[in-house]
Amino acid sequence: MAAASLLSSACTTVESVPMPRSNPRELRTTLRVGETVVVKAIDGHERQFRILALEDDAIVGRHERISYEDIIWVNTRRTDYKGTGMTILLATAFVVVFVAAKVLEAEAEDQY
């Protein structure tokens, strides 16, 4: 359970994306298709969705289409593959060392 929690926390980071107020369409250059975003619009609603397209004037999800001008803020969820890989490597190394120590301990007890 603890290992699963550790692995899942290393996988994804939430980043706040700066809103270019002078030209909201510039937001398009900082987002990527496939990313999961949480968007707060000027109507006060927050929507979470995966970006399917970045049009000239809007972010498009499966059931969402939000104009860049209507966005107050955006947070993205980005997967950290390097951090996830290191976490898995370290967890695996820990398990191998632990099992090896138990095997050596058991062999030492059998000799006496």
Phi and psi restraints in degrees (range 20) as a CNS / XPLOR table:
assign (resid 1 and name C) (resid 2 and name N)
       (resid 2 and name CA) (resid 2 and name C) 1.0 -65.9 20.0 2
assign (resid 2 and name N) (resid 2 and name CA)
       (resid 2 and name C) (resid 3 and name N) 1.0 -38.6 20.0 2
assign (resid 2 and name C) (resid 3 and name N)
       (resid 3 and name CA) (resid 3 and name C) 1.0 -64.4 20.0 2
assign (resid 3 and name N) (resid 3 and name CA)
       (resid 3 and name C) (resid 4 and name N) 1.0 -41.5 20.0 2
assign (resid 3 and name C) (resid 4 and name N)
       (resid 4 and name CA) (resid 4 and name C) 1.0 -63.4 20.0 2
assign (resid 4 and name N) (resid 4 and name CA)
       (resid 4 and name C) (resid 5 and name N) 1.0 -40.2 20.0 2
assign (resid 4 and name C) (resid 5 and name N)
       (resid 5 and name CA) (resid 5 and name C) 1.0 -63.7 20.0 2
assign (resid 5 and name N) (resid 5 and name CA)
       (resid 5 and name C) (resid 6 and name N) 1.0 -42.9 20.0 2
assign (resid 5 and name C) (resid 6 and name N)
       (resid 6 and name CA) (resid 6 and name C) 1.0 -63.0 20.0 2
assign (resid 6 and name N) (resid 6 and name CA)
       (resid 6 and name C) (resid 7 and name N) 1.0 -44.2 20.0 2
assign (resid 6 and name C) (resid 7 and name N)
       (resid 7 and name CA) (resid 7 and name C) 1.0 -65.9 20.0 2
assign (resid 7 and name N) (resid 7 and name CA)
       (resid 7 and name C) (resid 8 and name N) 1.0 -42.5 20.0 2
assign (resid 7 and name C) (resid 8 and name N)
       (resid 8 and name CA) (resid 8 and name C) 1.0 -69.2 20.0 2
assign (resid 8 and name N) (resid 8 and name CA)
       (resid 8 and name C) (resid 9 and name N) 1.0 -32.2 20.0 2
assign (resid 8 and name C) (resid 9 and name N)
       (resid 9 and name CA) (resid 9 and name C) 1.0 -73.1 20.0 2
assign (resid 9 and name N) (resid 9 and name CA)
       (resid 9 and name C) (resid 10 and name N) 1.0 -25.9 20.0 2
assign (resid 9 and name C) (resid 10 and name N)
       (resid 10 and name CA) (resid 10 and name C) 1.0 -81.6 20.0 2
assign (resid 10 and name N) (resid 10 and name CA)
       (resid 10 and name C) (resid 11 and name N) 1.0 -16.8 20.0 2
assign (resid 10 and name C) (resid 11 and name N)
       (resid 11 and name CA) (resid 11 and name C) 1.0 -76.2 20.0 2
assign (resid 11 and name N) (resid 11 and name CA)
       (resid 11 and name C) (resid 12 and name N) 1.0 -38.5 20.0 2
assign (resid 11 and name C) (resid 12 and name N)
       (resid 12 and name CA) (resid 12 and name C) 1.0 -128.4 20.0 2
assign (resid 12 and name N) (resid 12 and name CA)
       (resid 12 and name C) (resid 13 and name N) 1.0 137.9 20.0 2
assign (resid 12 and name C) (resid 13 and name N)
       (resid 13 and name CA) (resid 13 and name C) 1.0 -120.1 20.0 2
assign (resid 13 and name N) (resid 13 and name CA)
       (resid 13 and name C) (resid 14 and name N) 1.0 147.1 20.0 2
assign (resid 13 and name C) (resid 14 and name N)
       (resid 14 and name CA) (resid 14 and name C) 1.0 -104.7 20.0 2
assign (resid 14 and name N) (resid 14 and name CA)
       (resid 14 and name C) (resid 15 and name N) 1.0 126.0 20.0 2
assign (resid 14 and name C) (resid 15 and name N)
       (resid 15 and name CA) (resid 15 and name C) 1.0 -123.9 20.0 2
assign (resid 15 and name N) (resid 15 and name CA)
       (resid 15 and name C) (resid 16 and name N) 1.0 136.6 20.0 2
assign (resid 15 and name C) (resid 16 and name N)
       (resid 16 and name CA) (resid 16 and name C) 1.0 -82.6 20.0 2
assign (resid 16 and name N) (resid 16 and name CA)
       (resid 16 and name C) (resid 17 and name N) 1.0 131.2 20.0 2
assign (resid 16 and name C) (resid 17 and name N)
       (resid 17 and name CA) (resid 17 and name C) 1.0 -98.5 20.0 2
assign (resid 17 and name N) (resid 17 and name CA)
       (resid 17 and name C) (resid 18 and name N) 1.0 124.6 20.0 2
assign (resid 17 and name C) (resid 18 and name N)
       (resid 18 and name CA) (resid 18 and name C) 1.0 -63.1 20.0 2
assign (resid 18 and name N) (resid 18 and name CA)
       (resid 18 and name C) (resid 19 and name N) 1.0 135.7 20.0 2
assign (resid 18 and name C) (resid 19 and name N)
       (resid 19 and name CA) (resid 19 and name C) 1.0 -93.3 20.0 2
assign (resid 19 and name N) (resid 19 and name CA)
       (resid 19 and name C) (resid 20 and name N) 1.0 115.8 20.0 2
assign (resid 19 and name C) (resid 20 and name N)
       (resid 20 and name CA) (resid 20 and name C) 1.0 -76.5 20.0 2
assign (resid 20 and name N) (resid 20 and name CA)
       (resid 20 and name C) (resid 21 and name N) 1.0 94.7 20.0 2
assign (resid 20 and name C) (resid 21 and name N)
       (resid 21 and name CA) (resid 21 and name C) 1.0 -63.5 20.0 2
assign (resid 21 and name N) (resid 21 and name CA)
       (resid 21 and name C) (resid 22 and name N) 1.0 -33.3 20.0 2
assign (resid 21 and name C) (resid 22 and name N)
       (resid 22 and name CA) (resid 22 and name C) 1.0 -71.5 20.0 2
assign (resid 22 and name N) (resid 22 and name CA)
       (resid 22 and name C) (resid 23 and name N) 1.0 -28.9 20.0 2
assign (resid 22 and name C) (resid 23 and name N)
       (resid 23 and name CA) (resid 23 and name C) 1.0 -147.3 20.0 2
assign (resid 23 and name N) (resid 23 and name CA)
       (resid 23 and name C) (resid 24 and name N) 1.0 84.7 20.0 2
assign (resid 23 and name C) (resid 24 and name N)
       (resid 24 and name CA) (resid 24 and name C) 1.0 -56.0 20.0 2
assign (resid 24 and name N) (resid 24 and name CA)
       (resid 24 and name C) (resid 25 and name N) 1.0 -24.6 20.0 2
assign (resid 24 and name C) (resid 25 and name N)
       (resid 25 and name CA) (resid 25 and name C) 1.0 -67.2 20.0 2
assign (resid 25 and name N) (resid 25 and name CA)
       (resid 25 and name C) (resid 26 and name N) 1.0 -17.9 20.0 2
assign (resid 25 and name C) (resid 26 and name N)
       (resid 26 and name CA) (resid 26 and name C) 1.0 -63.7 20.0 2
assign (resid 26 and name N) (resid 26 and name CA)
       (resid 26 and name C) (resid 27 and name N) 1.0 -20.1 20.0 2
assign (resid 26 and name C) (resid 27 and name N)
       (resid 27 and name CA) (resid 27 and name C) 1.0 -55.1 20.0 2
assign (resid 27 and name N) (resid 27 and name CA)
       (resid 27 and name C) (resid 28 and name N) 1.0 -31.9 20.0 2
assign (resid 27 and name C) (resid 28 and name N)
       (resid 28 and name CA) (resid 28 and name C) 1.0 -56.3 20.0 2
assign (resid 28 and name N) (resid 28 and name CA)
       (resid 28 and name C) (resid 29 and name N) 1.0 -32.9 20.0 2
assign (resid 28 and name C) (resid 29 and name N)
       (resid 29 and name CA) (resid 29 and name C) 1.0 -75.6 20.0 2
assign (resid 29 and name N) (resid 29 and name CA)
       (resid 29 and name C) (resid 30 and name N) 1.0 -16.8 20.0 2
assign (resid 29 and name C) (resid 30 and name N)
       (resid 30 and name CA) (resid 30 and name C) 1.0 -100.0 20.0 2
assign (resid 30 and name N) (resid 30 and name CA)
       (resid 30 and name C) (resid 31 and name N) 1.0 -11.3 20.0 2
assign (resid 30 and name C) (resid 31 and name N)
       (resid 31 and name CA) (resid 31 and name C) 1.0 -101.2 20.0 2
assign (resid 31 and name N) (resid 31 and name CA)
       (resid 31 and name C) (resid 32 and name N) 1.0 161.8 20.0 2
assign (resid 31 and name C) (resid 32 and name N)
       (resid 32 and name CA) (resid 32 and name C) 1.0 -133.1 20.0 2
assign (resid 32 and name N) (resid 32 and name CA)
       (resid 32 and name C) (resid 33 and name N) 1.0 142.3 20.0 2
assign (resid 32 and name C) (resid 33 and name N)
       (resid 33 and name CA) (resid 33 and name C) 1.0 -60.6 20.0 2
assign (resid 33 and name N) (resid 33 and name CA)
       (resid 33 and name C) (resid 34 and name N) 1.0 135.7 20.0 2
assign (resid 33 and name C) (resid 34 and name N)
       (resid 34 and name CA) (resid 34 and name C) 1.0 100.4 20.0 2
assign (resid 34 and name N) (resid 34 and name CA)
       (resid 34 and name C) (resid 35 and name N) 1.0 -19.0 20.0 2
assign (resid 34 and name C) (resid 35 and name N)
       (resid 35 and name CA) (resid 35 and name C) 1.0 -73.0 20.0 2
assign (resid 35 and name N) (resid 35 and name CA)
       (resid 35 and name C) (resid 36 and name N) 1.0 149.8 20.0 2
assign (resid 35 and name C) (resid 36 and name N)
       (resid 36 and name CA) (resid 36 and name C) 1.0 -94.0 20.0 2
assign (resid 36 and name N) (resid 36 and name CA)
       (resid 36 and name C) (resid 37 and name N) 1.0 131.3 20.0 2
assign (resid 36 and name C) (resid 37 and name N)
       (resid 37 and name CA) (resid 37 and name C) 1.0 -127.0 20.0 2
assign (resid 37 and name N) (resid 37 and name CA)
       (resid 37 and name C) (resid 38 and name N) 1.0 153.6 20.0 2
assign (resid 37 and name C) (resid 38 and name N)
       (resid 38 and name CA) (resid 38 and name C) 1.0 -115.9 20.0 2
assign (resid 38 and name N) (resid 38 and name CA)
       (resid 38 and name C) (resid 39 and name N) 1.0 122.4 20.0 2
assign (resid 38 and name C) (resid 39 and name N)
       (resid 39 and name CA) (resid 39 and name C) 1.0 -118.7 20.0 2
assign (resid 39 and name N) (resid 39 and name CA)
       (resid 39 and name C) (resid 40 and name N) 1.0 132.1 20.0 2
assign (resid 39 and name C) (resid 40 and name N)
       (resid 40 and name CA) (resid 40 and name C) 1.0 -106.6 20.0 2
assign (resid 40 and name N) (resid 40 and name CA)
       (resid 40 and name C) (resid 41 and name N) 1.0 122.7 20.0 2
assign (resid 40 and name C) (resid 41 and name N)
       (resid 41 and name CA) (resid 41 and name C) 1.0 -97.5 20.0 2
assign (resid 41 and name N) (resid 41 and name CA)
       (resid 41 and name C) (resid 42 and name N) 1.0 167.5 20.0 2
assign (resid 41 and name C) (resid 42 and name N)
       (resid 42 and name CA) (resid 42 and name C) 1.0 -65.1 20.0 2
assign (resid 42 and name N) (resid 42 and name CA)
       (resid 42 and name C) (resid 43 and name N) 1.0 -17.6 20.0 2
assign (resid 42 and name C) (resid 43 and name N)
       (resid 43 and name CA) (resid 43 and name C) 1.0 -77.9 20.0 2
assign (resid 43 and name N) (resid 43 and name CA)
       (resid 43 and name C) (resid 44 and name N) 1.0 -1.4 20.0 2
assign (resid 43 and name C) (resid 44 and name N)
       (resid 44 and name CA) (resid 44 and name C) 1.0 91.9 20.0 2
assign (resid 44 and name N) (resid 44 and name CA)
       (resid 44 and name C) (resid 45 and name N) 1.0 -10.6 20.0 2
assign (resid 44 and name C) (resid 45 and name N)
       (resid 45 and name CA) (resid 45 and name C) 1.0 -83.2 20.0 2
assign (resid 45 and name N) (resid 45 and name CA)
       (resid 45 and name C) (resid 46 and name N) 1.0 141.8 20.0 2
assign (resid 45 and name C) (resid 46 and name N)
       (resid 46 and name CA) (resid 46 and name C) 1.0 -104.0 20.0 2
assign (resid 46 and name N) (resid 46 and name CA)
       (resid 46 and name C) (resid 47 and name N) 1.0 135.3 20.0 2
assign (resid 46 and name C) (resid 47 and name N)
       (resid 47 and name CA) (resid 47 and name C) 1.0 -128.7 20.0 2
assign (resid 47 and name N) (resid 47 and name CA)
       (resid 47 and name C) (resid 48 and name N) 1.0 136.5 20.0 2
assign (resid 47 and name C) (resid 48 and name N)
       (resid 48 and name CA) (resid 48 and name C) 1.0 -113.2 20.0 2
assign (resid 48 and name N) (resid 48 and name CA)
       (resid 48 and name C) (resid 49 and name N) 1.0 129.4 20.0 2
assign (resid 48 and name C) (resid 49 and name N)
       (resid 49 and name CA) (resid 49 and name C) 1.0 -162.3 20.0 2
assign (resid 49 and name N) (resid 49 and name CA)
       (resid 49 and name C) (resid 50 and name N) 1.0 165.4 20.0 2
assign (resid 49 and name C) (resid 50 and name N)
       (resid 50 and name CA) (resid 50 and name C) 1.0 -93.0 20.0 2
assign (resid 50 and name N) (resid 50 and name CA)
       (resid 50 and name C) (resid 51 and name N) 1.0 134.8 20.0 2
assign (resid 50 and name C) (resid 51 and name N)
       (resid 51 and name CA) (resid 51 and name C) 1.0 -72.6 20.0 2
assign (resid 51 and name N) (resid 51 and name CA)
       (resid 51 and name C) (resid 52 and name N) 1.0 122.4 20.0 2
assign (resid 51 and name C) (resid 52 and name N)
       (resid 52 and name CA) (resid 52 and name C) 1.0 -98.5 20.0 2
assign (resid 52 and name N) (resid 52 and name CA)
       (resid 52 and name C) (resid 53 and name N) 1.0 -27.8 20.0 2
assign (resid 52 and name C) (resid 53 and name N)
       (resid 53 and name CA) (resid 53 and name C) 1.0 -156.7 20.0 2
assign (resid 53 and name N) (resid 53 and name CA)
       (resid 53 and name C) (resid 54 and name N) 1.0 149.9 20.0 2
assign (resid 53 and name C) (resid 54 and name N)
       (resid 54 and name CA) (resid 54 and name C) 1.0 -117.3 20.0 2
assign (resid 54 and name N) (resid 54 and name CA)
       (resid 54 and name C) (resid 55 and name N) 1.0 98.1 20.0 2
assign (resid 54 and name C) (resid 55 and name N)
       (resid 55 and name CA) (resid 55 and name C) 1.0 -83.7 20.0 2
assign (resid 55 and name N) (resid 55 and name CA)
       (resid 55 and name C) (resid 56 and name N) 1.0 171.5 20.0 2
assign (resid 55 and name C) (resid 56 and name N)
       (resid 56 and name CA) (resid 56 and name C) 1.0 -59.7 20.0 2
assign (resid 56 and name N) (resid 56 and name CA)
       (resid 56 and name C) (resid 57 and name N) 1.0 -30.9 20.0 2
assign (resid 56 and name C) (resid 57 and name N)
       (resid 57 and name CA) (resid 57 and name C) 1.0 -120.3 20.0 2
assign (resid 57 and name N) (resid 57 and name CA)
       (resid 57 and name C) (resid 58 and name N) 1.0 -0.9 20.0 2
assign (resid 57 and name C) (resid 58 and name N)
       (resid 58 and name CA) (resid 58 and name C) 1.0 -159.4 20.0 2
assign (resid 58 and name N) (resid 58 and name CA)
       (resid 58 and name C) (resid 59 and name N) 1.0 157.3 20.0 2
assign (resid 58 and name C) (resid 59 and name N)
       (resid 59 and name CA) (resid 59 and name C) 1.0 -92.5 20.0 2
assign (resid 59 and name N) (resid 59 and name CA)
       (resid 59 and name C) (resid 60 and name N) 1.0 134.6 20.0 2
assign (resid 59 and name C) (resid 60 and name N)
       (resid 60 and name CA) (resid 60 and name C) 1.0 -120.9 20.0 2
assign (resid 60 and name N) (resid 60 and name CA)
       (resid 60 and name C) (resid 61 and name N) 1.0 129.5 20.0 2
assign (resid 60 and name C) (resid 61 and name N)
       (resid 61 and name CA) (resid 61 and name C) 1.0 -117.3 20.0 2
assign (resid 61 and name N) (resid 61 and name CA)
       (resid 61 and name C) (resid 62 and name N) 1.0 -169.1 20.0 2
assign (resid 61 and name C) (resid 62 and name N)
       (resid 62 and name CA) (resid 62 and name C) 1.0 -61.5 20.0 2
assign (resid 62 and name N) (resid 62 and name CA)
       (resid 62 and name C) (resid 63 and name N) 1.0 -46.7 20.0 2
assign (resid 62 and name C) (resid 63 and name N)
       (resid 63 and name CA) (resid 63 and name C) 1.0 -122.2 20.0 2
assign (resid 63 and name N) (resid 63 and name CA)
       (resid 63 and name C) (resid 64 and name N) 1.0 15.4 20.0 2
assign (resid 63 and name C) (resid 64 and name N)
       (resid 64 and name CA) (resid 64 and name C) 1.0 -126.9 20.0 2
assign (resid 64 and name N) (resid 64 and name CA)
       (resid 64 and name C) (resid 65 and name N) 1.0 148.6 20.0 2
assign (resid 64 and name C) (resid 65 and name N)
       (resid 65 and name CA) (resid 65 and name C) 1.0 -149.1 20.0 2
assign (resid 65 and name N) (resid 65 and name CA)
       (resid 65 and name C) (resid 66 and name N) 1.0 109.6 20.0 2
assign (resid 65 and name C) (resid 66 and name N)
       (resid 66 and name CA) (resid 66 and name C) 1.0 -120.8 20.0 2
assign (resid 66 and name N) (resid 66 and name CA)
       (resid 66 and name C) (resid 67 and name N) 1.0 123.6 20.0 2
assign (resid 66 and name C) (resid 67 and name N)
       (resid 67 and name CA) (resid 67 and name C) 1.0 -65.6 20.0 2
assign (resid 67 and name N) (resid 67 and name CA)
       (resid 67 and name C) (resid 68 and name N) 1.0 141.0 20.0 2
assign (resid 67 and name C) (resid 68 and name N)
       (resid 68 and name CA) (resid 68 and name C) 1.0 -57.7 20.0 2
assign (resid 68 and name N) (resid 68 and name CA)
       (resid 68 and name C) (resid 69 and name N) 1.0 -35.4 20.0 2
assign (resid 68 and name C) (resid 69 and name N)
       (resid 69 and name CA) (resid 69 and name C) 1.0 -68.1 20.0 2
assign (resid 69 and name N) (resid 69 and name CA)
       (resid 69 and name C) (resid 70 and name N) 1.0 -20.2 20.0 2
assign (resid 69 and name C) (resid 70 and name N)
       (resid 70 and name CA) (resid 70 and name C) 1.0 -92.0 20.0 2
assign (resid 70 and name N) (resid 70 and name CA)
       (resid 70 and name C) (resid 71 and name N) 1.0 2.6 20.0 2
assign (resid 70 and name C) (resid 71 and name N)
       (resid 71 and name CA) (resid 71 and name C) 1.0 -94.9 20.0 2
assign (resid 71 and name N) (resid 71 and name CA)
       (resid 71 and name C) (resid 72 and name N) 1.0 131.0 20.0 2
assign (resid 71 and name C) (resid 72 and name N)
       (resid 72 and name CA) (resid 72 and name C) 1.0 -89.4 20.0 2
assign (resid 72 and name N) (resid 72 and name CA)
       (resid 72 and name C) (resid 73 and name N) 1.0 -49.1 20.0 2
assign (resid 72 and name C) (resid 73 and name N)
       (resid 73 and name CA) (resid 73 and name C) 1.0 -151.5 20.0 2
assign (resid 73 and name N) (resid 73 and name CA)
       (resid 73 and name C) (resid 74 and name N) 1.0 160.4 20.0 2
assign (resid 73 and name C) (resid 74 and name N)
       (resid 74 and name CA) (resid 74 and name C) 1.0 -136.6 20.0 2
assign (resid 74 and name N) (resid 74 and name CA)
       (resid 74 and name C) (resid 75 and name N) 1.0 134.5 20.0 2
assign (resid 74 and name C) (resid 75 and name N)
       (resid 75 and name CA) (resid 75 and name C) 1.0 -116.7 20.0 2
assign (resid 75 and name N) (resid 75 and name CA)
       (resid 75 and name C) (resid 76 and name N) 1.0 139.6 20.0 2
assign (resid 75 and name C) (resid 76 and name N)
       (resid 76 and name CA) (resid 76 and name C) 1.0 -112.3 20.0 2
assign (resid 76 and name N) (resid 76 and name CA)
       (resid 76 and name C) (resid 77 and name N) 1.0 152.2 20.0 2
assign (resid 76 and name C) (resid 77 and name N)
       (resid 77 and name CA) (resid 77 and name C) 1.0 -110.3 20.0 2
assign (resid 77 and name N) (resid 77 and name CA)
       (resid 77 and name C) (resid 78 and name N) 1.0 112.7 20.0 2
assign (resid 77 and name C) (resid 78 and name N)
       (resid 78 and name CA) (resid 78 and name C) 1.0 -115.9 20.0 2
assign (resid 78 and name N) (resid 78 and name CA)
       (resid 78 and name C) (resid 79 and name N) 1.0 137.2 20.0 2
assign (resid 78 and name C) (resid 79 and name N)
       (resid 79 and name CA) (resid 79 and name C) 1.0 -82.8 20.0 2
assign (resid 79 and name N) (resid 79 and name CA)
       (resid 79 and name C) (resid 80 and name N) 1.0 131.2 20.0 2
assign (resid 79 and name C) (resid 80 and name N)
       (resid 80 and name CA) (resid 80 and name C) 1.0 -101.6 20.0 2
assign (resid 80 and name N) (resid 80 and name CA)
       (resid 80 and name C) (resid 81 and name N) 1.0 90.1 20.0 2
assign (resid 80 and name C) (resid 81 and name N)
       (resid 81 and name CA) (resid 81 and name C) 1.0 -66.1 20.0 2
assign (resid 81 and name N) (resid 81 and name CA)
       (resid 81 and name C) (resid 82 and name N) 1.0 -37.4 20.0 2
assign (resid 81 and name C) (resid 82 and name N)
       (resid 82 and name CA) (resid 82 and name C) 1.0 -65.5 20.0 2
assign (resid 82 and name N) (resid 82 and name CA)
       (resid 82 and name C) (resid 83 and name N) 1.0 -46.2 20.0 2
assign (resid 82 and name C) (resid 83 and name N)
       (resid 83 and name CA) (resid 83 and name C) 1.0 -64.3 20.0 2
assign (resid 83 and name N) (resid 83 and name CA)
       (resid 83 and name C) (resid 84 and name N) 1.0 -39.2 20.0 2
assign (resid 83 and name C) (resid 84 and name N)
       (resid 84 and name CA) (resid 84 and name C) 1.0 -64.9 20.0 2
assign (resid 84 and name N) (resid 84 and name CA)
       (resid 84 and name C) (resid 85 and name N) 1.0 -44.0 20.0 2
assign (resid 84 and name C) (resid 85 and name N)
       (resid 85 and name CA) (resid 85 and name C) 1.0 -61.6 20.0 2
assign (resid 85 and name N) (resid 85 and name CA)
       (resid 85 and name C) (resid 86 and name N) 1.0 -42.4 20.0 2
assign (resid 85 and name C) (resid 86 and name N)
       (resid 86 and name CA) (resid 86 and name C) 1.0 -65.6 20.0 2
assign (resid 86 and name N) (resid 86 and name CA)
       (resid 86 and name C) (resid 87 and name N) 1.0 -38.9 20.0 2
assign (resid 86 and name C) (resid 87 and name N)
       (resid 87 and name CA) (resid 87 and name C) 1.0 -63.7 20.0 2
assign (resid 87 and name N) (resid 87 and name CA)
       (resid 87 and name C) (resid 88 and name N) 1.0 -44.7 20.0 2
assign (resid 87 and name C) (resid 88 and name N)
       (resid 88 and name CA) (resid 88 and name C) 1.0 -64.0 20.0 2
assign (resid 88 and name N) (resid 88 and name CA)
       (resid 88 and name C) (resid 89 and name N) 1.0 -43.2 20.0 2
assign (resid 88 and name C) (resid 89 and name N)
       (resid 89 and name CA) (resid 89 and name C) 1.0 -60.3 20.0 2
assign (resid 89 and name N) (resid 89 and name CA)
       (resid 89 and name C) (resid 90 and name N) 1.0 -46.6 20.0 2
assign (resid 89 and name C) (resid 90 and name N)
       (resid 90 and name CA) (resid 90 and name C) 1.0 -66.5 20.0 2
assign (resid 90 and name N) (resid 90 and name CA)
       (resid 90 and name C) (resid 91 and name N) 1.0 -40.4 20.0 2
assign (resid 90 and name C) (resid 91 and name N)
       (resid 91 and name CA) (resid 91 and name C) 1.0 -64.6 20.0 2
assign (resid 91 and name N) (resid 91 and name CA)
       (resid 91 and name C) (resid 92 and name N) 1.0 -40.6 20.0 2
assign (resid 91 and name C) (resid 92 and name N)
       (resid 92 and name CA) (resid 92 and name C) 1.0 -65.2 20.0 2
assign (resid 92 and name N) (resid 92 and name CA)
       (resid 92 and name C) (resid 93 and name N) 1.0 -43.8 20.0 2
assign (resid 92 and name C) (resid 93 and name N)
       (resid 93 and name CA) (resid 93 and name C) 1.0 -61.3 20.0 2
assign (resid 93 and name N) (resid 93 and name CA)
       (resid 93 and name C) (resid 94 and name N) 1.0 -40.5 20.0 2
assign (resid 93 and name C) (resid 94 and name N)
       (resid 94 and name CA) (resid 94 and name C) 1.0 -61.6 20.0 2
assign (resid 94 and name N) (resid 94 and name CA)
       (resid 94 and name C) (resid 95 and name N) 1.0 -45.0 20.0 2
assign (resid 94 and name C) (resid 95 and name N)
       (resid 95 and name CA) (resid 95 and name C) 1.0 -62.8 20.0 2
assign (resid 95 and name N) (resid 95 and name CA)
       (resid 95 and name C) (resid 96 and name N) 1.0 -43.7 20.0 2
assign (resid 95 and name C) (resid 96 and name N)
       (resid 96 and name CA) (resid 96 and name C) 1.0 -61.8 20.0 2
assign (resid 96 and name N) (resid 96 and name CA)
       (resid 96 and name C) (resid 97 and name N) 1.0 -45.9 20.0 2
assign (resid 96 and name C) (resid 97 and name N)
       (resid 97 and name CA) (resid 97 and name C) 1.0 -64.1 20.0 2
assign (resid 97 and name N) (resid 97 and name CA)
       (resid 97 and name C) (resid 98 and name N) 1.0 -42.1 20.0 2
assign (resid 97 and name C) (resid 98 and name N)
       (resid 98 and name CA) (resid 98 and name C) 1.0 -62.7 20.0 2
assign (resid 98 and name N) (resid 98 and name CA)
       (resid 98 and name C) (resid 99 and name N) 1.0 -47.1 20.0 2
assign (resid 98 and name C) (resid 99 and name N)
       (resid 99 and name CA) (resid 99 and name C) 1.0 -64.5 20.0 2
assign (resid 99 and name N) (resid 99 and name CA)
       (resid 99 and name C) (resid 100 and name N) 1.0 -42.5 20.0 2
assign (resid 99 and name C) (resid 100 and name N)
       (resid 100 and name CA) (resid 100 and name C) 1.0 -62.3 20.0 2
assign (resid 100 and name N) (resid 100 and name CA)
       (resid 100 and name C) (resid 101 and name N) 1.0 -39.7 20.0 2
assign (resid 100 and name C) (resid 101 and name N)
       (resid 101 and name CA) (resid 101 and name C) 1.0 -64.2 20.0 2
assign (resid 101 and name N) (resid 101 and name CA)
       (resid 101 and name C) (resid 102 and name N) 1.0 -41.0 20.0 2
assign (resid 101 and name C) (resid 102 and name N)
       (resid 102 and name CA) (resid 102 and name C) 1.0 -66.2 20.0 2
assign (resid 102 and name N) (resid 102 and name CA)
       (resid 102 and name C) (resid 103 and name N) 1.0 -39.3 20.0 2
assign (resid 102 and name C) (resid 103 and name N)
       (resid 103 and name CA) (resid 103 and name C) 1.0 -64.8 20.0 2
assign (resid 103 and name N) (resid 103 and name CA)
       (resid 103 and name C) (resid 104 and name N) 1.0 -46.1 20.0 2
assign (resid 103 and name C) (resid 104 and name N)
       (resid 104 and name CA) (resid 104 and name C) 1.0 -63.5 20.0 2
assign (resid 104 and name N) (resid 104 and name CA)
       (resid 104 and name C) (resid 105 and name N) 1.0 -38.4 20.0 2
assign (resid 104 and name C) (resid 105 and name N)
       (resid 105 and name CA) (resid 105 and name C) 1.0 -63.1 20.0 2
assign (resid 105 and name N) (resid 105 and name CA)
       (resid 105 and name C) (resid 106 and name N) 1.0 -44.0 20.0 2
assign (resid 105 and name C) (resid 106 and name N)
       (resid 106 and name CA) (resid 106 and name C) 1.0 -66.0 20.0 2
assign (resid 106 and name N) (resid 106 and name CA)
       (resid 106 and name C) (resid 107 and name N) 1.0 -40.2 20.0 2
assign (resid 106 and name C) (resid 107 and name N)
       (resid 107 and name CA) (resid 107 and name C) 1.0 -65.8 20.0 2
assign (resid 107 and name N) (resid 107 and name CA)
       (resid 107 and name C) (resid 108 and name N) 1.0 -37.1 20.0 2
assign (resid 107 and name C) (resid 108 and name N)
       (resid 108 and name CA) (resid 108 and name C) 1.0 -66.3 20.0 2
assign (resid 108 and name N) (resid 108 and name CA)
       (resid 108 and name C) (resid 109 and name N) 1.0 -38.5 20.0 2
assign (resid 108 and name C) (resid 109 and name N)
       (resid 109 and name CA) (resid 109 and name C) 1.0 -67.8 20.0 2
assign (resid 109 and name N) (resid 109 and name CA)
       (resid 109 and name C) (resid 110 and name N) 1.0 -34.5 20.0 2
assign (resid 109 and name C) (resid 110 and name N)
       (resid 110 and name CA) (resid 110 and name C) 1.0 -68.6 20.0 2
assign (resid 110 and name N) (resid 110 and name CA)
       (resid 110 and name C) (resid 111 and name N) 1.0 -27.8 20.0 2
assign (resid 110 and name C) (resid 111 and name N)
       (resid 111 and name CA) (resid 111 and name C) 1.0 -73.6 20.0 2
assign (resid 111 and name N) (resid 111 and name CA)
       (resid 111 and name C) (resid 112 and name N) 1.0 -22.0 20.0 2
